[in-house]
């Protein structure tokens, strides 16, 4: 069965108190086993919830329970295997993708450095490496960065569920696999809980 990697930004919007109905309609329409949650999305979401916990512990506990359920409903967690790791190293050494790994140096009008360079984790590029290594398209609201990455490292697809649009078309193999559950065509669709 086809898989779709879900980016953190979709998860973040889904657990907003007033999440858009269209997003939940889309999530609930997906067949069981379609969504794959990469470790980067688990890390970023957990970090966001734990950071919010300092200001609103009760809401954070609700979000943690929701996130536990969401992750349990998703089918696979693509490994950062040797292929993905080597590809990530190649991406990190690419001058075109440098801004995903290191912040830009900022200077004031006198040329004095305002903020030194910082190393970034590069979650978008890590997600791209996982996508390429495992041949799984990405579902994201952040299509601009992934279309940019695709120019240098071709991705197997970039989908924006908000506009129901493929910014990078999926492979023919993925597209023909569709969203059908090959094991049971009459299987019920996944129902994520809010």
N, CA and C atoms as an extended XYZ file, in Angstrom:
582
Properties=species:S:1:pos:R:3:atomname:S:1:resname:S:1:resid:I:1 pbc="F F F"
N         0.840       -1.188        0.000 N   UNK     1
C         0.000        0.000        0.000 CA  UNK     1
C         0.876        1.240        0.000 C   UNK     1
N         0.411        2.291       -0.634 N   UNK     2
C         1.113        3.565       -0.684 CA  UNK     2
C         1.167        4.185        0.714 C   UNK     2
N         2.202        4.977        0.949 N   UNK     3
C         2.374        5.705        2.213 CA  UNK     3
C         2.516        7.185        1.902 C   UNK     3
N         2.307        8.018        2.909 N   UNK     4
C         2.464        9.458        2.796 CA  UNK     4
C         3.085        9.952        4.093 C   UNK     4
N         4.275       10.574        3.996 N   UNK     5
C         4.939       11.135        5.183 CA  UNK     5
C         4.238       12.424        5.581 C   UNK     5
N         3.898       12.556        6.835 N   UNK     6
C         3.213       13.760        7.296 CA  UNK     6
C         4.209       14.694        7.974 C   UNK     6
N         4.181       15.957        7.564 N   UNK     7
C         5.070       16.967        8.125 CA  UNK     7
C         4.486       17.482        9.438 C   UNK     7
N         5.355       17.997       10.295 N   UNK     8
C         4.962       18.509       11.603 CA  UNK     8
C         3.907       19.589       11.504 C   UNK     8
N         3.980       20.445       10.482 N   UNK     9
C         3.044       21.564       10.424 CA  UNK     9
C         1.597       21.101       10.294 C   UNK     9
N         1.344       19.960        9.683 N   UNK    10
C        -0.020       19.436        9.593 CA  UNK    10
C        -0.486       18.963       10.968 C   UNK    10
N         0.386       18.280       11.689 N   UNK    11
C         0.043       17.827       13.041 CA  UNK    11
C        -0.224       19.027       13.939 C   UNK    11
N         0.617       20.055       13.844 N   UNK    12
C         0.465       21.249       14.684 CA  UNK    12
C        -0.875       21.939       14.447 C   UNK    12
N        -1.284       22.051       13.201 N   UNK    13
C        -2.558       22.697       12.890 CA  UNK    13
C        -3.716       21.808       13.346 C   UNK    13
N        -3.568       20.506       13.207 N   UNK    14
C        -4.642       19.582       13.586 CA  UNK    14
C        -4.971       19.653       15.070 C   UNK    14
N        -3.989       19.920       15.918 N   UNK    15
C        -4.296       19.943       17.348 CA  UNK    15
C        -4.560       21.347       17.890 C   UNK    15
N        -4.733       22.328       17.008 N   UNK    16
C        -5.162       23.646       17.466 CA  UNK    16
C        -6.591       23.543       18.003 C   UNK    16
N        -6.936       24.374       18.995 N   UNK    17
C        -8.305       24.305       19.536 CA  UNK    17
C        -9.383       24.515       18.461 C   UNK    17
N        -9.104       25.356       17.489 N   UNK    18
C       -10.068       25.602       16.413 CA  UNK    18
C        -9.501       25.147       15.069 C   UNK    18
N        -9.044       23.914       15.033 N   UNK    19
C        -8.465       23.351       13.805 CA  UNK    19
C        -9.508       23.392       12.691 C   UNK    19
N        -9.073       23.672       11.462 N   UNK    20
C       -10.034       23.745       10.355 CA  UNK    20
C       -10.736       22.402       10.117 C   UNK    20
N       -12.027       22.488        9.877 N   UNK    21
C       -12.823       21.285        9.635 CA  UNK    21
C       -12.314       20.528        8.417 C   UNK    21
N       -11.899       21.250        7.369 N   UNK    22
C       -11.432       20.568        6.155 CA  UNK    22
C       -10.232       19.668        6.450 C   UNK    22
N        -9.364       20.089        7.405 N   UNK    23
C        -8.194       19.279        7.727 CA  UNK    23
C        -8.628       17.966        8.374 C   UNK    23
N        -9.568       18.039        9.320 N   UNK    24
C       -10.045       16.817        9.956 CA  UNK    24
C       -10.824       15.945        8.977 C   UNK    24
N       -11.565       16.576        8.075 N   UNK    25
C       -12.252       15.791        7.034 CA  UNK    25
C       -11.229       15.026        6.197 C   UNK    25
N       -10.118       15.697        5.841 N   UNK    26
C        -9.081       15.046        5.050 CA  UNK    26
C        -8.434       13.902        5.835 C   UNK    26
N        -8.028       14.181        7.089 N   UNK    27
C        -7.379       13.148        7.902 CA  UNK    27
C        -8.298       11.933        8.083 C   UNK    27
N        -9.571       12.183        8.354 N   UNK    28
C       -10.516       11.092        8.587 CA  UNK    28
C       -10.844       10.325        7.313 C   UNK    28
N       -10.585       10.926        6.152 N   UNK    29
C       -10.876       10.238        4.891 CA  UNK    29
C        -9.758        9.287        4.466 C   UNK    29
N        -8.616        9.368        5.120 N   UNK    30
C        -7.463        8.563        4.708 CA  UNK    30
C        -7.618        7.110        5.132 C   UNK    30
N        -7.246        6.191        4.265 N   UNK    31
C        -7.305        4.777        4.642 CA  UNK    31
C        -6.311        4.464        5.758 C   UNK    31
N        -6.653        3.475        6.536 N   UNK    32
C        -5.751        3.019        7.597 CA  UNK    32
C        -4.411        2.655        6.980 C   UNK    32
N        -3.344        3.107        7.613 N   UNK    33
C        -2.010        2.743        7.160 CA  UNK    33
C        -1.398        3.675        6.139 C   UNK    33
N        -2.120        4.691        5.686 N   UNK    34
C        -1.558        5.589        4.671 CA  UNK    34
C        -0.505        6.528        5.269 C   UNK    34
N        -0.806        7.132        6.417 N   UNK    35
C         0.117        8.108        6.996 CA  UNK    35
C         1.281        7.443        7.708 C   UNK    35
N         2.458        7.972        7.446 N   UNK    36
C         3.673        7.568        8.143 CA  UNK    36
C         4.204        8.811        8.855 C   UNK    36
N         4.475        8.692       10.133 N   UNK    37
C         4.975        9.822       10.915 CA  UNK    37
C         6.483        9.669       11.055 C   UNK    37
N         7.266       10.587       10.464 N   UNK    38
C         8.718       10.487       10.602 CA  UNK    38
C         9.154       10.922       12.004 C   UNK    38
N        10.331       10.476       12.394 N   UNK    39
C        10.820       10.813       13.736 CA  UNK    39
C        10.958       12.310       13.920 C   UNK    39
N        11.219       13.053       12.844 N   UNK    40
C        11.351       14.515       12.973 CA  UNK    40
C        10.039       15.136       13.416 C   UNK    40
N         8.919       14.652       12.891 N   UNK    41
C         7.610       15.185       13.282 CA  UNK    41
C         7.288       14.808       14.725 C   UNK    41
N         7.676       13.606       15.133 N   UNK    42
C         7.456       13.193       16.525 CA  UNK    42
C         8.288       14.076       17.451 C   UNK    42
N         9.555       14.271       17.098 N   UNK    43
C        10.449       15.123       17.900 CA  UNK    43
C         9.910       16.551       17.995 C   UNK    43
N         9.605       17.174       16.850 N   UNK    44
C         9.170       18.573       16.860 CA  UNK    44
C         7.851       18.755       17.600 C   UNK    44
N         6.925       17.824       17.424 N   UNK    45
C         5.635       17.932       18.109 CA  UNK    45
C         5.795       17.752       19.609 C   UNK    45
N         6.560       16.753       20.010 N   UNK    46
C         6.814       16.527       21.440 CA  UNK    46
C         7.482       17.758       22.061 C   UNK    46
N         8.463       18.324       21.358 N   UNK    47
C         9.146       19.515       21.845 CA  UNK    47
C         8.160       20.675       22.015 C   UNK    47
N         7.306       20.872       21.019 N   UNK    48
C         6.328       21.960       21.092 CA  UNK    48
C         5.365       21.800       22.252 C   UNK    48
N         4.881       20.588       22.453 N   UNK    49
C         3.940       20.348       23.551 CA  UNK    49
C         4.637       20.524       24.892 C   UNK    49
N         5.845       19.980       25.030 N   UNK    50
C         6.581       20.088       26.304 CA  UNK    50
C         6.955       21.540       26.618 C   UNK    50
N         7.239       22.327       25.576 N   UNK    51
C         7.538       23.749       25.785 CA  UNK    51
C         6.286       24.480       26.249 C   UNK    51
N         5.144       24.172       25.652 N   UNK    52
C         3.870       24.796       26.037 CA  UNK    52
C         3.456       24.394       27.449 C   UNK    52
N         3.951       23.245       27.906 N   UNK    53
C         3.587       22.726       29.223 CA  UNK    53
C         3.963       23.695       30.339 C   UNK    53
N         5.007       24.469       30.130 N   UNK    54
C         5.434       25.443       31.158 CA  UNK    54
C         4.363       26.503       31.404 C   UNK    54
N         3.615       26.840       30.367 N   UNK    55
C         2.633       27.924       30.472 CA  UNK    55
C         1.211       27.418       30.696 C   UNK    55
N         0.918       26.217       30.212 N   UNK    56
C        -0.429       25.685       30.329 CA  UNK    56
C        -0.350       24.160       30.506 C   UNK    56
N        -0.031       23.708       31.724 N   UNK    57
C         0.178       22.274       31.960 CA  UNK    57
C        -1.044       21.414       31.623 C   UNK    57
N        -2.232       21.910       31.939 N   UNK    58
C        -3.442       21.122       31.670 CA  UNK    58
C        -3.632       20.897       30.172 C   UNK    58
N        -3.501       21.952       29.394 N   UNK    59
C        -3.653       21.838       27.939 CA  UNK    59
C        -2.561       20.926       27.365 C   UNK    59
N        -1.354       21.035       27.882 N   UNK    60
C        -0.255       20.195       27.397 CA  UNK    60
C        -0.558       18.715       27.636 C   UNK    60
N        -1.134       18.378       28.793 N   UNK    61
C        -1.487       16.981       29.064 CA  UNK    61
C        -2.554       16.491       28.085 C   UNK    61
N        -3.525       17.351       27.754 N   UNK    62
C        -4.540       16.991       26.754 CA  UNK    62
C        -3.880       16.745       25.398 C   UNK    62
N        -2.953       17.632       25.025 N   UNK    63
C        -2.264       17.490       23.746 CA  UNK    63
C        -1.404       16.231       23.710 C   UNK    63
N        -0.740       15.918       24.812 N   UNK    64
C         0.073       14.698       24.862 CA  UNK    64
C        -0.797       13.460       24.671 C   UNK    64
N        -1.967       13.442       25.305 N   UNK    65
C        -2.877       12.304       25.146 CA  UNK    65
C        -3.342       12.215       23.688 C   UNK    65
N        -3.682       13.358       23.101 N   UNK    66
C        -4.108       13.378       21.698 CA  UNK    66
C        -2.967       12.895       20.799 C   UNK    66
N        -1.755       13.366       21.049 N   UNK    67
C        -0.618       12.998       20.212 CA  UNK    67
C        -0.297       11.510       20.342 C   UNK    67
N        -0.387       10.972       21.555 N   UNK    68
C        -0.188        9.528       21.742 CA  UNK    68
C        -1.151        8.735       20.858 C   UNK    68
N        -2.406        9.150       20.858 N   UNK    69
C        -3.420        8.472       20.059 CA  UNK    69
C        -3.154        8.638       18.565 C   UNK    69
N        -2.773        9.847       18.160 N   UNK    70
C        -2.501       10.128       16.746 CA  UNK    70
C        -1.353        9.253       16.240 C   UNK    70
N        -0.266        9.205       16.986 N   UNK    71
C         0.897        8.422       16.575 CA  UNK    71
C         0.548        6.929       16.539 C   UNK    71
N        -0.262        6.476       17.488 N   UNK    72
C        -0.660        5.065       17.512 CA  UNK    72
C        -1.515        4.713       16.288 C   UNK    72
N        -2.286        5.693       15.767 N   UNK    73
C        -3.136        5.459       14.599 CA  UNK    73
C        -2.352        5.412       13.298 C   UNK    73
N        -1.146        5.944       13.290 N   UNK    74
C        -0.332        5.952       12.073 CA  UNK    74
C         0.436        4.643       11.988 C   UNK    74
N         0.746        4.255       10.769 N   UNK    75
C         1.224        2.901       10.545 CA  UNK    75
C         2.735        2.719       10.654 C   UNK    75
N         3.513        3.554        9.990 N   UNK    76
C         4.949        3.307        9.965 CA  UNK    76
C         5.749        4.530       10.390 C   UNK    76
N         6.940        4.279       10.800 N   UNK    77
C         7.877        5.321       11.199 CA  UNK    77
C         9.174        5.038       10.451 C   UNK    77
N         9.353        5.622        9.266 N   UNK    78
C        10.525        5.294        8.444 CA  UNK    78
C        11.836        5.510        9.200 C   UNK    78
N        12.699        4.514        9.148 N   UNK    79
C        13.985        4.565        9.840 CA  UNK    79
C        14.948        5.525        9.156 C   UNK    79
N        15.806        6.126        9.961 N   UNK    80
C        16.915        6.902        9.424 CA  UNK    80
C        18.006        5.878        9.131 C   UNK    80
N        17.823        5.152        8.040 N   UNK    81
C        18.726        4.066        7.688 CA  UNK    81
C        20.007        4.599        7.035 C   UNK    81
N        20.862        3.712        6.584 N   UNK    82
C        22.140        4.097        5.984 CA  UNK    82
C        21.913        4.959        4.745 C   UNK    82
N        20.977        4.578        3.881 N   UNK    83
C        20.725        5.362        2.663 CA  UNK    83
C        20.288        6.781        2.997 C   UNK    83
N        19.336        6.909        3.925 N   UNK    84
C        18.851        8.240        4.308 CA  UNK    84
C        19.956        9.050        4.982 C   UNK    84
N        20.761        8.410        5.820 N   UNK    85
C        21.849        9.114        6.519 CA  UNK    85
C        22.910        9.619        5.545 C   UNK    85
N        23.277        8.777        4.587 N   UNK    86
C        24.285        9.199        3.595 CA  UNK    86
C        23.734       10.324        2.720 C   UNK    86
N        22.485       10.210        2.340 N   UNK    87
C        21.859       11.260        1.542 CA  UNK    87
C        21.813       12.570        2.330 C   UNK    87
N        21.483       12.500        3.608 N   UNK    88
C        21.458       13.695        4.450 CA  UNK    88
C        22.846       14.331        4.515 C   UNK    88
N        23.889       13.527        4.616 N   UNK    89
C        25.251       14.066        4.604 CA  UNK    89
C        25.557       14.784        3.300 C   UNK    89
N        25.117       14.206        2.203 N   UNK    90
C        25.307       14.846        0.896 CA  UNK    90
C        24.529       16.165        0.825 C   UNK    90
N        23.322       16.166        1.352 N   UNK    91
C        22.506       17.387        1.365 CA  UNK    91
C        23.154       18.467        2.236 C   UNK    91
N        23.671       18.067        3.399 N   UNK    92
C        24.286       19.026        4.319 CA  UNK    92
C        25.526       19.666        3.712 C   UNK    92
N        26.189       18.948        2.818 N   UNK    93
C        27.392       19.498        2.193 CA  UNK    93
C        27.074       20.324        0.945 C   UNK    93
N        25.814       20.354        0.540 N   UNK    94
C        25.414       21.105       -0.642 CA  UNK    94
C        25.281       22.596       -0.311 C   UNK    94
N        26.047       23.467       -0.977 N   UNK    95
C        25.933       24.901       -0.698 CA  UNK    95
C        24.511       25.439       -0.881 C   UNK    95
N        23.759       24.880       -1.814 N   UNK    96
C        22.400       25.361       -2.075 CA  UNK    96
C        21.466       25.126       -0.889 C   UNK    96
N        21.766       24.124       -0.065 N   UNK    97
C        20.898       23.796        1.067 CA  UNK    97
C        21.461       24.263        2.405 C   UNK    97
N        22.530       25.033        2.375 N   UNK    98
C        23.205       25.474        3.601 CA  UNK    98
C        22.256       26.155        4.589 C   UNK    98
N        21.312       26.964        4.063 N   UNK    99
C        20.412       27.714        4.944 CA  UNK    99
C        19.475       26.807        5.761 C   UNK    99
N        19.358       25.539        5.389 N   UNK   100
C        18.556       24.615        6.181 CA  UNK   100
C        19.318       24.114        7.404 C   UNK   100
N        20.635       24.291        7.405 N   UNK   101
C        21.478       23.753        8.470 CA  UNK   101
C        22.149       24.822        9.337 C   UNK   101
N        22.347       26.011        8.778 N   UNK   102
C        23.035       27.080        9.506 CA  UNK   102
C        22.257       28.371        9.313 C   UNK   102
N        22.036       29.102       10.409 N   UNK   103
C        21.329       30.377       10.308 CA  UNK   103
C        22.176       31.373        9.523 C   UNK   103
N        21.538       32.332        8.946 N   UNK   104
C        22.248       33.398        8.236 CA  UNK   104
C        22.817       34.388        9.253 C   UNK   104
N        24.017       34.871        8.986 N   UNK   105
C        24.624       35.871        9.857 CA  UNK   105
C        23.938       37.208        9.604 C   UNK   105
N        23.522       37.859       10.682 N   UNK   106
C        22.846       39.157       10.550 CA  UNK   106
C        23.769       40.251       11.061 C   UNK   106
N        23.799       41.346       10.301 N   UNK   107
C        24.635       42.488       10.689 CA  UNK   107
C        23.785       43.750       10.715 C   UNK   107
N        24.227       44.717       11.545 N   UNK   108
C        23.529       46.002       11.569 CA  UNK   108
C        24.066       46.892       10.454 C   UNK   108
N        23.579       48.131       10.381 N   UNK   109
C        23.969       49.040        9.291 CA  UNK   109
C        25.453       49.397        9.324 C   UNK   109
N        26.125       49.186       10.474 N   UNK   110
C        27.561       49.458       10.588 CA  UNK   110
C        28.413       48.227       10.279 C   UNK   110
N        27.749       47.127        9.903 N   UNK   111
C        28.481       45.912        9.581 CA  UNK   111
C        28.839       45.060       10.780 C   UNK   111
N        28.341       45.434       11.960 N   UNK   112
C        28.621       44.656       13.159 CA  UNK   112
C        27.678       43.453       13.218 C   UNK   112
N        28.215       42.316       13.631 N   UNK   113
C        27.415       41.097       13.713 CA  UNK   113
C        26.401       41.217       14.845 C   UNK   113
N        25.123       41.058       14.498 N   UNK   114
C        24.047       41.099       15.491 CA  UNK   114
C        23.812       39.732       16.117 C   UNK   114
N        23.916       38.730       15.297 N   UNK   115
C        23.638       37.376       15.761 CA  UNK   115
C        24.635       36.433       15.110 C   UNK   115
N        25.375       35.690       15.913 N   UNK   116
C        26.340       34.754       15.318 CA  UNK   116
C        25.616       33.603       14.618 C   UNK   116
N        26.326       32.896       13.774 N   UNK   117
C        25.772       31.740       13.097 CA  UNK   117
C        25.414       30.653       14.108 C   UNK   117
N        24.300       29.987       13.871 N   UNK   118
C        23.872       28.873       14.725 CA  UNK   118
C        23.606       27.667       13.841 C   UNK   118
N        23.926       26.520       14.348 N   UNK   119
C        23.611       25.279       13.643 CA  UNK   119
C        22.143       24.949       13.914 C   UNK   119
N        21.403       24.578       12.849 N   UNK   120
C        20.002       24.178       12.969 CA  UNK   120
C        19.925       22.667       12.751 C   UNK   120
N        18.896       22.052       13.299 N   UNK   121
C        18.727       20.609       13.141 CA  UNK   121
C        18.428       20.250       11.685 C   UNK   121
N        17.741       21.113       10.960 N   UNK   122
C        17.457       20.835        9.549 CA  UNK   122
C        16.373       19.798        9.348 C   UNK   122
N        15.266       19.904       10.109 N   UNK   123
C        14.213       18.888       10.039 CA  UNK   123
C        13.604       18.752        8.652 C   UNK   123
N        13.457       19.848        7.901 N   UNK   124
C        12.894       19.730        6.555 CA  UNK   124
C        13.796       18.881        5.657 C   UNK   124
N        15.079       19.078        5.763 N   UNK   125
C        16.008       18.317        4.929 CA  UNK   125
C        16.078       16.865        5.408 C   UNK   125
N        15.984       16.652        6.693 N   UNK   126
C        15.941       15.282        7.211 CA  UNK   126
C        14.691       14.578        6.683 C   UNK   126
N        13.551       15.270        6.721 N   UNK   127
C        12.311       14.692        6.187 CA  UNK   127
C        12.460       14.393        4.697 C   UNK   127
N        13.100       15.300        3.970 N   UNK   128
C        13.337       15.071        2.537 CA  UNK   128
C        14.218       13.837        2.319 C   UNK   128
N        15.269       13.681        3.124 N   UNK   129
C        16.151       12.516        2.987 CA  UNK   129
C        15.384       11.223        3.270 C   UNK   129
N        14.537       11.226        4.292 N   UNK   130
C        13.711       10.054        4.588 CA  UNK   130
C        12.760        9.766        3.425 C   UNK   130
N        12.170       10.814        2.888 N   UNK   131
C        11.237       10.681        1.767 CA  UNK   131
C        11.903       10.032        0.557 C   UNK   131
N        13.085       10.520        0.222 N   UNK   132
C        13.815        9.999       -0.944 CA  UNK   132
C        14.278        8.562       -0.693 C   UNK   132
N        14.874        8.317        0.470 N   UNK   133
C        15.417        6.985        0.766 CA  UNK   133
C        14.331        5.917        0.808 C   UNK   133
N        13.153        6.275        1.327 N   UNK   134
C        12.072        5.300        1.453 CA  UNK   134
C        11.044        5.410        0.326 C   UNK   134
N        11.265        6.373       -0.591 N   UNK   135
C        10.374        6.594       -1.741 CA  UNK   135
C         8.931        6.841       -1.303 C   UNK   135
N         8.768        7.731       -0.308 N   UNK   136
C         7.456        8.076        0.228 CA  UNK   136
C         7.244        9.583        0.028 C   UNK   136
N         6.175        9.995       -0.657 N   UNK   137
C         5.884       11.428       -0.804 CA  UNK   137
C         5.609       12.087        0.548 C   UNK   137
N         5.701       13.416        0.555 N   UNK   138
C         5.511       14.219        1.766 CA  UNK   138
C         4.201       14.989        1.661 C   UNK   138
N         3.420       15.009        2.748 N   UNK   139
C         2.250       15.879        2.875 CA  UNK   139
C         2.661       17.015        3.796 C   UNK   139
N         2.534       18.253        3.320 N   UNK   140
C         3.005       19.415        4.082 CA  UNK   140
C         2.255       20.671        3.675 C   UNK   140
N         2.236       21.660        4.574 N   UNK   141
C         1.780       23.004        4.216 CA  UNK   141
C         2.970       23.852        3.767 C   UNK   141
N         4.181       23.377        4.015 N   UNK   142
C         5.417       24.101        3.711 CA  UNK   142
C         5.967       23.643        2.353 C   UNK   142
N         5.204       23.835        1.328 N   UNK   143
C         5.607       23.313        0.020 CA  UNK   143
C         6.803       24.063       -0.561 C   UNK   143
N         6.932       25.338       -0.249 N   UNK   144
C         8.009       26.140       -0.838 CA  UNK   144
C         9.391       25.542       -0.559 C   UNK   144
N         9.665       25.188        0.704 N   UNK   145
C        10.978       24.627        1.045 CA  UNK   145
C        11.206       23.286        0.357 C   UNK   145
N        10.172       22.457        0.289 N   UNK   146
C        10.347       21.145       -0.321 CA  UNK   146
C        10.472       21.224       -1.838 C   UNK   146
N         9.800       22.172       -2.456 N   UNK   147
C         9.979       22.377       -3.903 CA  UNK   147
C        11.410       22.843       -4.167 C   UNK   147
N        11.943       23.685       -3.288 N   UNK   148
C        13.333       24.125       -3.412 CA  UNK   148
C        14.290       22.936       -3.278 C   UNK   148
N        14.077       22.117       -2.269 N   UNK   149
C        14.927       20.934       -2.074 CA  UNK   149
C        14.843       20.030       -3.300 C   UNK   149
N        13.641       19.878       -3.852 N   UNK   150
C        13.426       19.008       -5.016 CA  UNK   150
C        14.266       19.430       -6.223 C   UNK   150
N        14.563       20.707       -6.340 N   UNK   151
C        15.400       21.180       -7.455 CA  UNK   151
C        16.807       20.598       -7.394 C   UNK   151
N        17.267       20.299       -6.190 N   UNK   152
C        18.631       19.803       -5.995 CA  UNK   152
C        18.673       18.299       -5.706 C   UNK   152
N        17.632       17.803       -5.065 N   UNK   153
C        17.514       16.384       -4.711 CA  UNK   153
C        16.065       15.975       -4.977 C   UNK   153
N        15.809       15.347       -6.116 N   UNK   154
C        14.426       15.042       -6.509 CA  UNK   154
C        13.664       14.211       -5.466 C   UNK   154
N        12.509       14.730       -5.102 N   UNK   155
C        11.642       14.080       -4.119 CA  UNK   155
C        10.604       13.214       -4.830 C   UNK   155
N        10.090       12.188       -4.149 N   UNK   156
C         9.081       11.321       -4.760 CA  UNK   156
C         7.661       11.886       -4.688 C   UNK   156
N         7.532       13.153       -4.328 N   UNK   157
C         6.222       13.800       -4.302 CA  UNK   157
C         6.100       14.758       -3.134 C   UNK   157
N         5.404       15.890       -3.371 N   UNK   158
C         5.108       16.862       -2.316 CA  UNK   158
C         3.646       17.269       -2.488 C   UNK   158
N         2.837       16.979       -1.474 N   UNK   159
C         1.389       17.192       -1.525 CA  UNK   159
C         0.967       18.210       -0.481 C   UNK   159
N         0.112       19.148       -0.876 N   UNK   160
C        -0.460       20.131        0.044 CA  UNK   160
C        -1.936       19.800        0.220 C   UNK   160
N        -2.335       19.255        1.385 N   UNK   161
C        -3.731       18.875        1.573 CA  UNK   161
C        -4.688       20.060        1.628 C   UNK   161
N        -4.186       21.239        1.993 N   UNK   162
C        -5.061       22.407        2.070 CA  UNK   162
C        -5.618       22.767        0.697 C   UNK   162
N        -4.775       22.668       -0.319 N   UNK   163
C        -5.194       23.013       -1.675 CA  UNK   163
C        -5.404       21.780       -2.548 C   UNK   163
N        -5.277       20.578       -1.947 N   UNK   164
C        -5.403       19.311       -2.673 CA  UNK   164
C        -4.575       19.362       -3.949 C   UNK   164
N        -3.282       19.672       -3.764 N   UNK   165
C        -2.400       19.938       -4.898 CA  UNK   165
C        -1.055       19.253       -4.710 C   UNK   165
N        -0.594       18.593       -5.772 N   UNK   166
C         0.749       18.011       -5.788 CA  UNK   166
C         1.709       19.051       -6.364 C   UNK   166
N         2.581       19.619       -5.537 N   UNK   167
C         3.576       20.590       -6.011 CA  UNK   167
C         4.751       19.881       -6.667 C   UNK   167
N         5.014       18.670       -6.239 N   UNK   168
C         5.947       17.766       -6.913 CA  UNK   168
C         5.132       16.497       -7.124 C   UNK   168
N         4.827       16.164       -8.380 N   UNK   169
C         3.970       14.999       -8.637 CA  UNK   169
C         4.578       13.704       -8.083 C   UNK   169
N         3.707       12.826       -7.588 N   UNK   170
C         4.216       11.546       -7.085 CA  UNK   170
C         4.655       10.658       -8.240 C   UNK   170
N         5.442        9.668       -7.913 N   UNK   171
C         5.876        8.720       -8.936 CA  UNK   171
C         4.659        7.971       -9.456 C   UNK   171
N         4.775        7.466      -10.669 N   UNK   172
C         3.689        6.689      -11.264 CA  UNK   172
C         3.370        5.485      -10.386 C   UNK   172
N         4.410        4.870       -9.831 N   UNK   173
C         4.230        3.716       -8.951 CA  UNK   173
C         3.362        4.073       -7.749 C   UNK   173
N         3.634        5.240       -7.116 N   UNK   174
C         2.855        5.665       -5.950 CA  UNK   174
C         1.442        6.035       -6.378 C   UNK   174
N         1.319        6.778       -7.466 N   UNK   175
C         0.017        7.243       -7.918 CA  UNK   175
C        -0.909        6.075       -8.274 C   UNK   175
N        -0.372        5.038       -8.889 N   UNK   176
C        -1.213        3.905       -9.263 CA  UNK   176
C        -1.561        3.046       -8.060 C   UNK   176
N        -0.722        3.103       -7.015 N   UNK   177
C        -1.064        2.385       -5.786 CA  UNK   177
C        -2.223        3.083       -5.099 C   UNK   177
N        -2.314        4.409       -5.305 N   UNK   178
C        -3.421        5.189       -4.765 CA  UNK   178
C        -3.531        5.079       -3.264 C   UNK   178
N        -4.729        5.273       -2.801 N   UNK   179
C        -4.999        5.222       -1.367 CA  UNK   179
C        -5.730        3.943       -0.986 C   UNK   179
N        -5.768        2.995       -1.893 N   UNK   180
C        -6.502        1.761       -1.612 CA  UNK   180
C        -5.719        0.870       -0.671 C   UNK   180
N        -6.438        0.173        0.154 N   UNK   181
C        -5.844       -0.833        1.012 CA  UNK   181
C        -5.880       -2.129        0.227 C   UNK   181
N        -4.723       -2.574       -0.246 N   UNK   182
C        -4.657       -3.747       -1.104 CA  UNK   182
C        -5.143       -5.012       -0.412 C   UNK   182
N        -5.050       -5.045        0.915 N   UNK   183
C        -5.456       -6.250        1.629 CA  UNK   183
C        -6.974       -6.380        1.707 C   UNK   183
N        -7.663       -5.256        1.834 N   UNK   184
C        -9.110       -5.300        2.010 CA  UNK   184
C        -9.715       -4.036        1.431 C   UNK   184
N       -10.283       -4.125        0.252 N   UNK   185
C       -10.837       -2.954       -0.427 CA  UNK   185
C       -11.997       -2.337        0.342 C   UNK   185
N       -12.674       -3.123        1.190 N   UNK   186
C       -13.821       -2.606        1.933 CA  UNK   186
C       -13.456       -2.195        3.359 C   UNK   186
N       -12.158       -2.123        3.641 N   UNK   187
C       -11.731       -1.766        5.002 CA  UNK   187
C       -12.197       -0.358        5.336 C   UNK   187
N       -12.617       -0.121        6.574 N   UNK   188
C       -13.062        1.216        6.952 CA  UNK   188
C       -11.909        2.205        6.922 C   UNK   188
N       -12.241        3.462        6.690 N   UNK   189
C       -11.228        4.510        6.687 CA  UNK   189
C       -10.802        4.776        8.120 C   UNK   189
N        -9.565        5.224        8.265 N   UNK   190
C        -9.021        5.575        9.567 CA  UNK   190
C        -9.850        6.711       10.178 C   UNK   190
N       -10.070        6.632       11.425 N   UNK   191
C       -10.768        7.702       12.140 CA  UNK   191
C        -9.843        8.211       13.222 C   UNK   191
N        -9.229        9.346       12.971 N   UNK   192
C        -8.381        9.961       13.988 CA  UNK   192
C        -9.300       10.634       14.991 C   UNK   192
N        -8.920       10.619       16.248 N   UNK   193
C        -9.739       11.296       17.257 CA  UNK   193
C        -9.131       12.638       17.587 C   UNK   193
N        -9.988       13.569       17.885 N   UNK   194
C        -9.530       14.924       18.224 CA  UNK   194
C        -9.366       15.079       19.706 C   UNK   194
